[in-house]
């Protein structure tokens, strides 16, 4: 079933003092059936004559919607008064240092997990030994992954070093080794099949910009109409990861389709607008990619970030200088870009197995 959020207008509302999402769509039995199958918890309101569902994180994730604005109030419920004060100090410091909303939310949630465990014990009095015991508990009892442990460590490190100014506190806290995974890429033939199966012009433009300019999905979602400079054939990528701006070349082949898209959809500010205005949800673009992958019968377990990986790998195979690829991708260090040399078919194909020499 190809459930597309674009067939529904979704409105944020409240019902019995709880946040809910209300669905508006044409009187179409097929759309009603798709909604009920895709979202079994959806309910019909006899009073308001609308379909609605509780506004929760899993529901928003399923629908590809942006999370509700984070305030931190929900995390304070299970904290002691003394640690609630430290939590608010923590949030204030994150905002003052200009961290992104996503980072603030991630750090706050991770820090809150420690405060829940501590109960009435003050977090500012925590010793290195007790913190080591807590991390051992996270690994052995909660069985958190290496990436989750690193995320939690970063959140705790920020508190002790940036809020309490204990710079050497984390020298005695070991970090688990990270798993070194190679990027997953698609071949040029698979990319062509993917585009060939994407008939919706808006969806096609989103996927082509991801691959054609090597953009992160968040960068595609945040593109403004004014960022497209067709005279210079450049696109300005504003406030991307690490809050850095950069320019990338606009592919000539996409320009006619981009102009046709503009005429058809008439975007005002953001190039790809969401249901409620503003930026389109990242999850929506990810859902479009998954549907196109299914239609193209590409069975690789690759996320939409694989289009960016494919862009970099294919550029390398076409002979593009590594340092130039680094600038196009917006990497801080060349070592991050060099990983594509390990998956480049042009480089790997030069290696002949001893088996082929027998």
Legacy VTK file of the C-alpha trace (Angstrom):
# vtk DataFile Version 3.0
C-alpha trace
ASCII
DATASET POLYDATA
POINTS 358 float
0.000 0.000 0.000
1.378 3.383 -1.052
0.107 5.735 1.675
0.951 9.327 0.773
0.550 12.048 3.368
0.015 14.574 0.578
-3.498 13.171 0.028
-4.502 14.428 3.473
-4.548 17.821 5.141
-3.416 17.366 8.753
-4.299 19.892 11.442
-2.888 20.118 14.959
-5.590 20.354 17.599
-6.517 19.422 21.177
-9.108 16.945 22.429
-9.819 16.392 26.134
-6.657 18.350 27.053
-4.480 16.148 24.860
-2.675 16.978 21.629
-4.298 15.340 18.594
-3.879 15.353 14.825
-7.019 15.844 12.713
-7.260 14.533 9.146
-9.140 16.324 6.369
-9.509 14.662 2.964
-11.981 14.268 0.121
-14.950 11.888 0.545
-13.076 8.970 -0.949
-13.544 5.442 0.427
-10.111 4.434 -0.860
-8.399 7.230 1.092
-10.398 6.371 4.215
-9.425 2.700 3.925
-5.743 3.585 3.360
-5.747 5.837 6.425
-7.289 3.170 8.679
-4.905 0.471 7.432
-1.836 2.679 7.718
-2.842 4.133 11.099
-4.999 1.589 13.016
-5.303 3.941 16.041
-7.168 6.605 14.036
-10.698 7.327 15.296
-13.865 8.956 13.964
-15.388 11.851 15.910
-19.185 11.847 15.641
-19.277 15.341 17.127
-16.757 17.035 14.839
-17.195 14.659 11.868
-13.438 14.204 11.416
-10.828 11.480 11.748
-8.277 12.048 14.515
-5.409 10.382 16.365
-3.386 11.210 19.487
-0.391 13.394 18.645
2.539 11.246 19.764
6.162 10.905 18.652
5.624 7.427 17.033
2.560 8.695 15.119
4.425 11.749 13.824
7.362 9.539 12.855
5.015 7.200 10.971
3.370 10.104 9.159
6.707 11.725 8.327
5.876 14.879 10.281
8.228 17.113 12.214
8.188 16.590 15.992
6.249 19.057 18.117
8.319 21.957 19.397
10.443 20.736 22.293
9.985 22.556 25.614
11.413 20.049 28.078
8.317 20.236 30.313
7.386 16.584 29.714
10.843 15.468 30.890
10.567 17.341 34.198
7.673 15.250 35.525
9.762 12.414 37.006
12.679 14.504 38.296
13.409 15.606 41.840
13.189 19.338 42.507
16.950 19.733 42.917
17.718 17.970 39.641
14.923 19.808 37.821
16.841 23.028 38.527
19.994 21.496 37.023
17.998 20.319 34.008
16.737 23.861 33.343
20.304 25.189 33.689
21.355 22.522 31.195
18.722 23.600 28.648
19.636 27.261 29.094
23.317 26.554 28.396
22.469 24.545 25.264
20.379 27.431 23.903
22.996 30.048 24.796
25.671 28.095 22.918
23.438 28.008 19.830
22.954 24.260 19.515
20.426 23.097 16.921
16.883 22.135 18.047
17.569 18.470 17.226
20.781 18.431 19.268
19.073 20.179 22.187
16.279 17.618 22.184
18.691 14.662 21.928
20.982 15.947 24.681
18.041 16.802 26.955
16.463 13.353 26.614
19.792 11.604 27.243
20.608 13.783 30.258
17.110 13.227 31.651
17.662 9.444 31.709
20.441 9.920 34.271
18.308 12.279 36.370
15.483 9.725 36.505
17.868 7.065 37.839
19.340 9.429 40.450
15.907 10.270 41.934
16.607 12.512 44.982
20.402 12.352 44.657
21.878 15.581 43.319
23.484 15.193 39.909
26.081 17.910 40.618
27.457 15.749 43.454
27.983 12.734 41.210
31.486 11.242 41.403
33.459 9.710 38.555
33.064 6.260 40.100
29.287 6.546 40.328
29.089 7.790 36.752
31.147 4.800 35.584
28.710 2.510 37.425
25.779 4.220 35.677
27.352 3.745 32.231
28.055 0.097 33.069
24.343 -0.194 33.910
23.452 1.379 30.514
25.609 -1.179 28.696
24.844 -4.354 30.674
21.253 -3.853 31.854
19.748 -1.464 29.326
21.915 -2.977 26.561
22.307 0.297 24.695
24.186 0.202 21.404
27.618 1.771 20.928
26.036 4.748 19.154
23.507 5.249 21.962
26.282 5.131 24.565
28.283 7.731 22.628
25.180 9.947 22.390
24.558 9.661 26.135
28.220 10.317 26.933
28.195 13.463 24.799
25.108 14.721 26.640
26.630 14.055 30.073
29.989 15.498 29.011
28.237 18.748 28.086
26.714 19.021 31.569
29.883 18.399 33.561
32.216 20.363 31.307
30.012 23.204 30.004
27.554 23.702 32.869
29.683 22.734 35.903
32.999 23.653 34.198
34.692 20.386 35.261
36.951 20.135 32.209
38.920 17.031 33.288
35.945 15.106 34.641
35.552 12.882 31.568
39.217 11.949 31.206
38.544 8.912 33.388
35.397 7.807 31.516
36.212 5.324 28.705
34.264 5.312 25.447
33.250 2.085 23.661
34.737 1.562 20.202
32.525 2.752 17.367
31.559 0.365 14.583
33.220 1.553 11.366
30.525 1.089 8.699
31.115 1.782 5.014
28.548 3.917 3.157
25.897 2.080 1.131
25.619 3.228 -2.477
23.451 2.627 -5.540
24.778 2.074 -9.049
24.059 4.590 -11.813
21.647 2.081 -13.395
19.750 1.748 -10.107
19.605 5.543 -9.770
18.109 5.777 -13.285
15.519 3.095 -12.433
14.636 4.942 -9.237
13.975 8.184 -11.108
12.099 6.348 -13.857
9.629 4.929 -11.321
8.950 8.296 -9.657
6.068 9.833 -11.600
5.098 12.642 -9.213
7.072 15.734 -10.286
7.531 17.098 -6.749
8.818 13.735 -5.493
11.131 13.402 -8.492
12.638 16.853 -7.881
13.353 16.052 -4.237
15.153 12.803 -5.112
17.063 14.324 -8.037
18.344 17.181 -5.875
19.456 14.705 -3.198
21.527 12.785 -5.735
22.355 15.472 -8.308
23.912 17.820 -5.752
24.843 15.364 -2.990
22.557 17.007 -0.440
21.548 15.783 2.988
17.790 15.228 3.234
17.579 18.087 5.777
19.281 20.389 3.258
16.703 19.486 0.586
13.862 20.141 3.048
15.282 23.574 3.974
15.950 24.822 0.440
14.434 28.232 -0.296
13.275 29.256 -3.763
15.735 32.154 -3.535
18.620 29.679 -3.042
18.362 28.576 -6.683
20.552 30.758 -8.920
19.850 29.608 -12.482
21.980 32.405 -13.996
25.151 31.167 -12.293
23.878 27.557 -12.217
24.543 27.357 -8.490
22.501 26.516 -5.415
23.193 28.047 -2.006
23.020 25.579 0.873
22.336 27.651 3.997
23.003 26.729 7.625
23.642 23.052 6.946
25.421 20.740 9.368
27.883 22.615 11.616
26.106 25.840 10.575
28.178 26.255 7.423
26.971 27.726 4.129
28.249 26.456 0.804
27.498 26.572 -2.916
26.989 23.499 -5.107
26.603 23.309 -8.912
23.039 23.079 -10.234
22.840 20.190 -12.762
21.889 21.539 -16.206
19.698 18.509 -16.911
17.377 19.284 -14.011
16.701 22.943 -14.841
13.746 22.390 -17.287
12.033 20.042 -14.791
12.692 22.463 -11.946
11.036 25.284 -13.895
8.057 23.029 -14.705
7.802 22.160 -11.005
7.816 25.843 -10.029
5.012 26.646 -12.491
2.900 23.699 -11.320
3.340 23.966 -7.528
4.071 27.710 -7.149
6.179 27.447 -3.953
6.331 30.745 -2.044
9.288 30.574 0.333
10.590 27.023 0.718
11.132 25.100 -2.514
9.285 22.076 -1.082
6.488 23.103 1.240
4.789 20.899 3.830
1.129 20.225 4.556
0.909 22.927 7.214
3.132 25.370 5.327
6.816 25.973 5.972
9.340 23.219 5.351
8.314 19.757 4.227
8.890 17.044 6.854
12.097 15.060 6.435
10.127 11.861 7.053
7.930 12.667 4.051
10.962 12.814 1.749
12.246 9.570 3.278
8.853 7.930 2.666
8.921 9.075 -0.979
12.357 7.472 -1.384
11.168 4.160 0.110
8.142 4.039 -2.204
10.300 4.739 -5.267
12.797 2.064 -4.165
9.939 -0.430 -3.932
8.588 0.533 -7.353
12.081 0.245 -8.878
12.447 -3.207 -7.247
15.751 -2.248 -5.626
16.111 -4.523 -2.626
19.233 -3.004 -1.098
18.828 -1.804 2.495
19.730 1.793 1.699
18.237 4.953 3.194
17.813 8.226 1.340
21.271 9.305 2.581
22.534 6.639 0.163
21.835 9.108 -2.671
24.403 11.486 -1.172
26.851 8.598 -0.741
26.220 7.563 -4.356
26.844 11.130 -5.586
30.243 11.258 -3.863
31.235 7.747 -4.996
30.247 8.364 -8.617
32.103 11.705 -8.674
35.223 9.897 -7.469
34.806 7.250 -10.166
34.483 9.998 -12.800
37.896 11.313 -11.725
36.847 14.274 -9.550
39.542 15.421 -7.119
38.950 14.267 -3.548
39.472 17.742 -2.060
36.843 19.190 -4.409
34.340 16.481 -3.394
35.052 17.416 0.228
34.027 21.029 -0.465
30.894 19.989 -2.367
29.767 17.757 0.505
30.622 20.309 3.169
32.937 18.001 5.126
35.213 19.604 7.717
37.963 17.020 7.277
39.251 15.219 4.168
39.356 11.974 6.165
35.541 11.949 6.160
35.516 12.129 2.355
38.268 9.560 1.883
35.956 6.751 3.010
34.378 6.787 -0.467
37.634 5.485 -1.911
36.863 2.223 -0.082
33.595 1.700 -1.971
34.539 3.110 -5.381
34.077 0.446 -8.058
36.758 2.064 -10.241
39.343 1.540 -7.513
38.162 -1.901 -6.384
37.932 -3.208 -9.959
41.697 -2.723 -10.398
42.353 -5.338 -7.720
42.588 -8.834 -9.169
41.875 -11.775 -6.898
44.554 -14.512 -6.723
41.775 -16.901 -7.700
41.511 -15.217 -11.123
45.260 -15.738 -11.680
45.155 -19.490 -11.280
LINES 1 359
358 0 1 2 3 4 5 6 7 8 9 10 11 12 13 14 15 16 17 18 19 20 21 22 23 24 25 26 27 28 29 30 31 32 33 34 35 36 37 38 39 40 41 42 43 44 45 46 47 48 49 50 51 52 53 54 55 56 57 58 59 60 61 62 63 64 65 66 67 68 69 70 71 72 73 74 75 76 77 78 79 80 81 82 83 84 85 86 87 88 89 90 91 92 93 94 95 96 97 98 99 100 101 102 103 104 105 106 107 108 109 110 111 112 113 114 115 116 117 118 119 120 121 122 123 124 125 126 127 128 129 130 131 132 133 134 135 136 137 138 139 140 141 142 143 144 145 146 147 148 149 150 151 152 153 154 155 156 157 158 159 160 161 162 163 164 165 166 167 168 169 170 171 172 173 174 175 176 177 178 179 180 181 182 183 184 185 186 187 188 189 190 191 192 193 194 195 196 197 198 199 200 201 202 203 204 205 206 207 208 209 210 211 212 213 214 215 216 217 218 219 220 221 222 223 224 225 226 227 228 229 230 231 232 233 234 235 236 237 238 239 240 241 242 243 244 245 246 247 248 249 250 251 252 253 254 255 256 257 258 259 260 261 262 263 264 265 266 267 268 269 270 271 272 273 274 275 276 277 278 279 280 281 282 283 284 285 286 287 288 289 290 291 292 293 294 295 296 297 298 299 300 301 302 303 304 305 306 307 308 309 310 311 312 313 314 315 316 317 318 319 320 321 322 323 324 325 326 327 328 329 330 331 332 333 334 335 336 337 338 339 340 341 342 343 344 345 346 347 348 349 350 351 352 353 354 355 356 357
